[in-house]
Amino acid sequence: MDGKLFLVPTPIGNLEDMTFRAIRILKECDLILAEDTRTSAPMLKHFGIDKKVFSHHQHNEHKATSEIIKFLNEGQKIALISDAGTPAISDPGFFLVREAIKNEIPVECLPGATAFVPALVNSGLPADAFCFEGFLPVKKGRQTKFKKLAEEDRTIILYESPHRLLKTLEEFAQYLGEDRQASVSRELTKMFEETVRGTLVEIKSHFEHNTLKGEFVICIAGKEMSKDKRVKNKDKYESPED
């Protein structure tokens, strides 16, 4: 039998978002590669998935990939999952997929949860064309990235951690303009899910006085949209506090 690599999305919060197909694949595969086995264990137990689970994360993926390719060439079916969402989207997975393709091993990615899609749709910003930036550079190349994004016409989407959110919003306001329309979502699909819409300054002010916990997705209007004040749809973009 030919081996095959499956990329299986897992819920970003609400376990009800797991697909029937994802559960079946995880039950049928020979082993599971997980970003953090401790994080994945409760989810796998919840769905009655009892398989060998090995760690596969950014610190060991280069070293472990050759062994995984060997298993795949021997005919094993292997599933890769991340802590939450779709593997390789700001998570480990790209390197393994690339090596599997090089070795002519079939690769199949299941559709499923990923945080930036609901955040974009919830934002009220144009979703017909957008650019996803993942996490911004922390130091090197950060200023250059802001200058580049200042010229971006499409809706901009990125992830940010709680301890850097305010700084990032402040920097975006500096480079893109304080009145640039934006949206910030946190804790998507969870009990305390929240989406705040408004200008970059308004959103920063909100989070200066409210909870800074959870995973954050920032959506920012592109340069062309910022020229159109969208008066007719102004209510779409106002902060919940207004």
Secondary structure, 3 states (H helix, E strand, C coil): CCCEEEECCECCCCHHHCCHHHHHHHHHCCEEEECCHHHHHHHHHHCCCCCEEEECCCCCHHHHHHHHHHHHHCCCEEEEECCCECCCCCCCCHHHHHHHHHCCCCEEECCCCCCHHHHHHHHCCCCCCEEEEEECCCCCCHHHHHHHHCCCCCEEEEEECHHHHHHHHHHHHHHHCCCCEEEEEECCCCCCCEEEEEEHHHHHHHHHCCCCCCCEEEEECCHHHHHCCCHHHHHHHCCCCC
